[in-house]
Amino acid sequence: MAPRADARRNYARILAVADDEVATHGPQASLEQIARVAGVGSATVRRHFPTRQALVEAVSRSRVAALSDRARALAYTHPGAEALVLWLREVVSYCVDARALATALSYESVDDAAGGDSCSAELAQAAGPLLDTAIRDGAVRADVTATDLVALAVGAALATEFHADPAGRADALLRLSLAGIGPVRPAR
């Protein structure tokens, strides 16, 4: 049975408010504040999102969907490794801007990312074609996985959360990490 129209409206309103609150306050955003701003009771928030993690994941889903769409677009507009690097920089930027996304991704297990129905799995799936092209072009080592790249992006965002310039520092860490995934050169 489909939810009633008012329940669908409440869900959409809660999610919109939660997106703003979580972006501002991180994954510890107050559920009571979200309910107040959305104009619903806290029980309504909890009915739609039984745990804080469920709310953070729902907020993250729209961001992850946008990143997945962006990966597909970059695959058509930029050459292999360039598309991959541009996309990873956007993932890091999203994670820095929406602290909850990095936190939500960090809670997911490797098993979730490898094939589950999770934000990490969706990002890894989006990265797959970009990574495959970069590997085929010889720009990335063959042992690098899409799950590795998502973990790198999340790690860069989480490691710089309290830095004076988290976006700049996270981007620098990502660039440093990406230098390490290039083809292995023989020792001289």
N, C-alpha and C positions, 0 to 999 in steps of 0.2 A: 504494500500500500504506500503510495506516494505521500510525503509530508504535506501537511496543510499549507496553504499560501502564507499564513502568518508565521508559521514555523520556518518556512524558507526565507521569508523577509528577515526574521530575527537572526537566522544563521548568517545571512549575508551581511547584516549590520554588525553583528558581533565580530565577524571575520575582518571587516574593513577597519573597525576600531582597534582590534587586536593587532592588525598589521602596523598601524601607527604606534601603538603603545609598545609593542615588542621591538620595533625599530628604534624607539627612543630609549627604552629602559632595559632592553635585552630580554632574555628568556625568563627573567624573574619578574616581569611586568605583573602588576596586581590584577588578579581576576576580578576583584571587586570594583576596581577603577574601570576596567573594561566594561563590566556590566553597567555601571553608572553612566558612562559616556554613551554606551549603546542604547540606553533607555530601557534596559531589561533587568530582571532580577538575577542575582548571582546563581540561583537554582537553574535558571534558563541557560546561562553560560555553561554550567556543569552538565546539564542534560545534553547539550550539543557536544561538549568537550569534557569528558569525564576526568581527564588529567591535564595538568599544565603542558606535559609533553605532547598530548594530542592536539592542543591548541597551537603550540609552536610548530608542529609538523604541518598542520593545516595552513598556517600562515606561510610557511616555507614552500608549500606545494605550488602556489602561484608563481613565486620567484623561480623555482626550479623549472616550471613549465616554460617560462620566458627564456631561461638560459638554454633549455633544450631546443627551442625554436631558433635561438640565435646561433647555436652550433650548426644547425642545418643550413641556415642562411650563409654563414661564413664558409661552409664547405663549397658553396657555389661561387663565391665572390673573391676568395683568396687562395693562393697556393697552399699546399699541405701544411708544412710546419708553421707558416705564418698564421694560417687559420687557427691552428691548435693553440699557439701562443696568445693570439688575440682573445680567443675564447677563455683560456685559463685566467688571463688577466681580468676578464669580466667576471668570472666566477669569484675570484679573490675580492674584487671590488664589491660585488653583491654581498659577500660574506662579511666584509668590513662594515659596509653601510647598514646591513641588517644583521646585527650581531647574533640574533637568534638562529639565522640560517647556519652559520658555522657551528653553533652549539648543537643544533638539531642534527646536523650531519655527523658531528663527533660522537653522538650517543648511539649511532647506528653501528651494528656489528659488521665485521668483514663479510659474514654470511649474508646479511641484508644487502650489502652493496654488490655482492657477487651475483645475486639473482633474485632477490626479494622485491617486494613492492614498496620500496623506500625511496626517499629523496636521493640518497647516495646511489642507489641502483639506477634511477632515472638519469642522473648526471653522468654516471659511468657509461650508460648506454648511449647518451648523446655524444660523449667524448670518443667513443669507439671508432666511428668512421674517420674522424679527424686524426686520431692516433694511428689508425691503420695506414692512412695516406702518408703521414709523416714517417712512419717506419719504412714503408715501401720506397719513399724518396731517399732513405738513408739518413734522415735528419734526427731520428730517435732510435735508440737501441731497441732491439726486438724483444728484450725481456721486460720492458716497461709495460705496465697494464693501465687501463683506464681507471681502475680503482686506485692505483698508486697516485695517479695525477689528481684525482679528487681529494685524496688524503693530503697531498702536498698543498693544494689550494686552501683546504680547511686549516691545515696546520699553520700556514703563513698568516691567515687571518686571526686565528686564536693566539698565536705567539706575539702578535703586535697590538692586541686589544687595548692595552693601557699605555702604549707608546704615545709620545706627543703628536706624531703624525702617523697614525696607524695605517692609512691608505698608502702613503709613500713607502713606509718601512715594509709593509706586506708585499708590495710590488717588487721592492728590491730583493726580498727573500725569495720570492717566486722566481725572479730572473736568475738568481744565484742557483736555485734548485734546478731550473731548466737547463742550465749549463752542464749540470751533472748527468742529464739523461741523454745527452748527445752520444753519437757513436764512440765506442771505445777506441782510442788511438794507441798504436803500439808504443811501448816504452822505448826511449832512445838510449 
